[in-house]
């Protein structure tokens, strides 16, 4: 290597760090320094993992379940996941299930297994921050379709048709959405999936927030729409958001046997298996489904109350308008009236009022900010006062 050349690879030089994790880290650093920060940046539940899940993990650990497992996951867990999906209209075997170290890794391995250099991947915006970076790491080309709050942050079949080229390989769907909380109806998803299938595209359906849905709405899985859909859709999810297991790193993938095998092969050469005893904690979700549902219902009750509190509070602030999310645990208010970039808005909000939010530019949507209501009611109330004070000064 010459003295003037960089030691970094093309991938390392072109990758962007996660802005959501960066905001959370900065907020935690300020808190550690004694500052009273209202943190709305983290995309994780503020509840503990349900006790029965932790107990199952501890039991497995005490019983010596500390060795390598099959790369795609222990058979009992894969079988339970397959049965869960079959109960929702899928028709899959455990051989079509891969358990990975985190939903993020499930997404990344899906992209690595299906996208070749030069392939285009369509990503509706606003999007989760990692999708474009994952595509670029695979040598693919991200192509974006913009959606605004005026359309509920949802793309149309017509927009998708216009974005497809001969190079398009994959469409990424995320419903409910991070960062907007938008939820596609079954009719809306069917229309979009129909366009994608007719064009011969694969679809990655990221359903990590599948159980966090409000206002009496229901989610659906595109893979259940038809036989063709079951062959073209890769469904990724996990345990992190539903059961407050973000640190456990437990993602799931369901696909055709060909794609699932390819994903497992990639995983075998990168991370190997998910932590052995953690898998037994996840298995407890299916073995004690009544306890799992009770824990989820309790968490949803708190999330829904916080959602409405934050939603009403934001819309009461002059200059802010906020779409009413129907899923996940985020709101994505419009701050365009203040004439600041979302980066400047968030930087000044943190500096002036000690409120941590993530700029919309991180999600491909300038003019918005993301606030997570996976935080205490007191934090929401205090944060709303501070945001209102900050905005009132901007309006003067």
Phi, psi and omega in degrees: 000131179287161182294335185267346182279155182278143175284351185270147177284168175302319182296314183294323181287332184265349183281143177257137177292158181292116180290332179291317178292328179294318178296316180297319180295320180293320178296318180293325178294319178294320177297318179297334179274005176095007181277145180271082185267136170264105186265118176244017188269329190286136177261054178216145178300146180265015177263161176281156172299136179309142187301321184293332177288315178297322180295320179295322178295314181297321179298316179297319179297315180293334180271006174087020178279069187235016183255178174304146171242171172307141184309313183281001178122160179295143184305320182297322180289316179297321177296318179296321179294317179299317179295322177299312181292323178296329176290349179253012177105000175281173171218085187226160175249169180296339177290350177259010183246134174232130175260125185239163179285073177110147175300329178298318179291325176300317177296314183297316180293326175301314181293316179298325184282343187238341186252126176258161178307130180094343177293143178264141179236122181274127183232112175297139178245140007294145184229160172296138191302334187274341184304307182297322182293321177297317179299316180295324178295334177274358182086006179276176183240113178289134174236129189252144171242121185273139173228143183248173179296334180295339177249018181070022181059034180237140178276165180251160175302325180295320177297319180296314179305317183292336184271343185284133175233173177300341181269354184289129182244323191220143171245134177255126176241142180219102182217122355299155191263142160253115028251000194265339187077008181292143180234119175286140172286165178298319180297319179295316180294319180300319181295320180289315180297324179299317178297315182296317181294318179298332179272359178078022182275154164272158180229128169261114179259105180273107186245036183297335180257023189303333183261355182259081186226142188234182175060027178072012181279165179228141176269173177208160181251121181304332182296343182269358188290325184193170176298319179298319180296319181298334180270344184251345186259130171255119183260120178244145180201207181168187185255350191300307187279323185288321185240023177052056183237038186301320182282351181284334182057076183224098177250158179230153177218137175231126184205185173298161180300323181297312181289318179299320178295319178297318178298316179298321179296317176299317181296325181297334181262001181240287186255352190060227185264164171292151178315127190302306185289335176296327180297328178287331173295316178295322179301328180298334177303317182277333179282337181230060189297328179295319177294321180297316180294322179295318179296319180294317179299319179297315181294318180298323179300316179291316180299317183296317178299316180293320178305310183290324178298313180290319180300309180297319181295319180293317181289346176275352181271120179304130179100342180253137170232141187225126175291140180276104181292155178239007180201176181062211175216049180228152164237151187229071185292149179272123181239022185297332185294343185273351175073016178250151171293157180295328177296314180293319179302312183290322179297315180289325178297319178289319182290316186276323188237001180057044174244123182261119176225165182254130180295143180297335180301331178296336182253015180075026184219085178294146179095005178228166170226154177254131175239129176266131175261022170276060182208170187294151178303320181297323178294319179298314181297313180294319181296321179298320177298317181292319178297319179297319179295317179298314182293326180295325178290324180293329183282345183283000000 
